[in-house]
Amino acid sequence: MSAKKESLGKTVGVVLAVCLVCSIIVAGSAVGLREQQQSNAAKDKMSNILHAAGLLDQAKGNIEGTYTDFVETRYVDLSTGEFVDAPAADYDMYKAAKEADASVKVENSNVGFQRRAKVASVYLVYDSAAKESVNRIILPVHGSGLWDLMYGFLALDADGKTVRELIYYQQKETPGLGGEVQNPSWQAKWDGKKLYNNGDVALEVKKNAGEDNPYAVDALSGATLTSNGVNNTVQYWVGENGFGPFLKKQAWRS
């Protein structure tokens, strides 16, 4: 009996030792790779912004260089539409939305989140490395889909009224249905659409929108809830509670 207890004790001891060693290895790897992971995440974000800017092909493997030459990150007080200084060196509007003093409550909205940051990032895309003239404004947007929040970039002409791209880079929608938000053929439908009609938000996602309708994009087939989510997201972020004051003020022209 004692021999069995001794054998069981040794087995448990070996298992615990192996678990401890594995935990140390995994933790060490996570810490050691953190800098690389952060670098990869930053480069992926740059790639998506360049995609929205229409510059991804031009980058040709030089993502960071092209981004530095043509894109400028600015910060906007959403309540006034004015440019402001970065609230912090590593400011993240999505993290700020979770902090009570850095965010506001979203009232009477169906966008799928309860708070948004007071200050949002915007990305100004210039026509040359000299950065003399802005030709696109890229707005970070997010809102509900069928299963979870979806995150993307909405690219506008310098007039602040005409859409060029809607790029979703993070979503958990059903492949072949809501996941088609990342299908290039559907993304192409946004090019040239108009945000406003007589000053009011007019752009919508709906069934049978028609190619000639400047204020509508065809809904995704078989993905009504995802399409509604995209519609609500765009309308919120270009409206008065989102980037609307900024777009009306056109601060990038001054």
N, C-alpha and C positions, 0 to 999 in steps of 0.2 A: 504493500500500500504506500509506504513512504517513497519507494522508488518511482511509483506512478506520479505522486505529488511532485517529486523532484524533477521528473521529466516534463510535467505540465508547466512547472515554474520556469524551466529553462526555455520552453517553447514560447511562453508569453513574453519572457525577457527578450528573446531574439526578435519577436514581432515588434515589440515596442522600440527596440534599438533600430530596427530597419525603418520604422515609421519616423523616428526622430531624425535619422540621417536623411531620409527622403525630404522631410519638411525643411531641413536646413538647406538642402540643394535647391529645392523649388524657390524658397524665399531668397536665397542668394542670387539665383538666376533672374528673379523678378526685379530685384534691386539693380543688378548689373545691367539688365536690358532696358531699364526705365528710360534712360537718356535716348537710346535708339528708338524706342517706341514713341517717345514724344516727338523726336525728329521726323519719324515716318508719318505721324498724325499731322504734323505741321505741313509736310510736303503734300499729303493727300488733300488737305484743305486748300492749299495753293493751287493744286491741279484742278479742283472743282471750280474755284473762282476763275481760273484761266479758261476753263471750259465755258463758263457762263459769259466770259468776256470775249469769246471767239478767238482766243489766242493759244489754245492748247496745241494745235498743229504747228504753230509758229515756234513754240517752245522747243520742240525736237530734243527732248532729253535735258534741256536746261531750264527746269521748272523754276528754281529759285532765282536764277538770273533774269529770266523773262518777267517774273512777278515783280522783282525789285525795279526793273526798268519801266514797267508800264502801269503798275497798280499801287495805289496809295490807300492805306487804311485810315479812315477818319471816324470820329465819334459824334453822335447826334443826340441832343436832348429831345426826346420824342414829344414832349409837351409843347416845346417852342419851335422845333424844327431847325434850331441853330446848332452849328458846330460847337463842340466843347472839347476841352482837353481830356485825354484818357483818364478815367477815374483811378487806374492803377497800371503799373507797367505790364502786368500779365492779365489785363482785364478780359473777362469772358462774360458776355451778356447772358448766357444761359445759366451760369453759376450765380450771377447777380440776381437773376429772377427768383432765386431761392432765399435771398436775404431781404428781410422786411424793410430795412432802411434804404436799400438800393433798388426797390421794385415797387410796383403799384398793383392793386387788385384789378383783375379783368372783370368788368361788369357786363352782365347780360350778353354774353358771347357764347358762340357754339364752336370755338376753335380748339377746345380740348385742354386748355391749361388755365390755371387760376390766377397766375401772376406773370407780369412781364417786367423786364428791366426798364428803369427810367432812362438809361442811356444805352443806345444801340450802336453796333459797329456798322459802317457802310464802307464800300470799296469803290473808289473812283478809278476808272480805267482811262488812261490817256492815249492820245493818238500817236505819240512818239515818246522816246526816252527823255526828251526835254521836258515833258510834263507841262506843256503850255495850254493844251486844250483837252477837256474831258469829252470823251465820246460815248461812254457808258457809265451807268451807275448800277452797282450790284447791291441788292438788299438781302440780308439773311432773313429767311422766313421759316416758320414752323407751325404745325397745326395737326389736328387729329386725322387719322386715317381710319381704316376698319379696325385694326388691331392695336395700334399704338400711334404716338406722335411721329410725324414725318418731318424731316429737316431738308431744306433746300436753299437755293439762291435764285432770286428773281432779277434778271438783267434788263435794264431799261436803256433806251436811247438818252442822249443828253437833254432831250426835251422833258424828261421826267414823266412822260405820258404814254410812250410807245414801248411795248414789250419786245424783247429780242430772244430771250431764253428763260425757261423755267427748268432748273436742274435740281432734281432730288438726289441727294447723296446718302441719305440714311432713311430707310423705311422697312417695315416688316409686313408688307402687304402680300396677299396671295399671288404666287407666281402665275403668270398668264392672265390674271384678272387685274386686281389693284396694283400688282407689281409692274404693270405696263406704264406706270408713271415715269419709268426710266427707259422706256422704249423710244429710240431716236425719232421714229415716225410720229409718235404722239407729241414729243417735245417740239417737233418742227411746226406743229399747228399753232404754237404760241407766237411765232415770229410775225411781227407787224400788228398784233392786236392792240387795241386802245384801252387804256385804263378808265378814262373819264369821258362823260358826255355832259356838257354844260356844267362842269365843275363837280358833278356827282360820280361816285364809283359806279361804273357801268359794266365792267368786264365780268363775265360769268362763265361757268362750266355747265353745259346743259346738253340734253339729247338733241340730236338733229340740228346742231347749231348752224351748220352751213359754212362753207369756206369763205363766202363773201360777206359774212357778218363780222364787222370789225370789233364788235363788243362781246363775242362769244367763242368758246372753244368746245369742240365736241367732247361729251362725256365718254369715259372709258366703257366699252361694251362689257356688260355683266358685272360692273363694279360701281354700283350706284353710291354706296357709302363712301368709298374712296374718292369718287368724283366730287361728292358733296363736301368732303373734307378739303380737297384742293380748292374748291370754290370758296368755302368759308375762310380758308387760310389767306388766299390772295386778297379777298375783299377786306378782311380785317387789317392786314399789314399795309395796304395802300390807302386805308381809310383814316379818319380823324384820330383814332386811338393808336394808330401805328405810325407809318412813315408819311401819312398824308400831309401834315404841316410842313415837313421837310421838303417834300416834292413840290408843294405849292410855292414855297419860298425860293426854291432853286438856289440854295446857298452856294452850290459848287460853281455857279457862274460869276460870283463876286470875287 
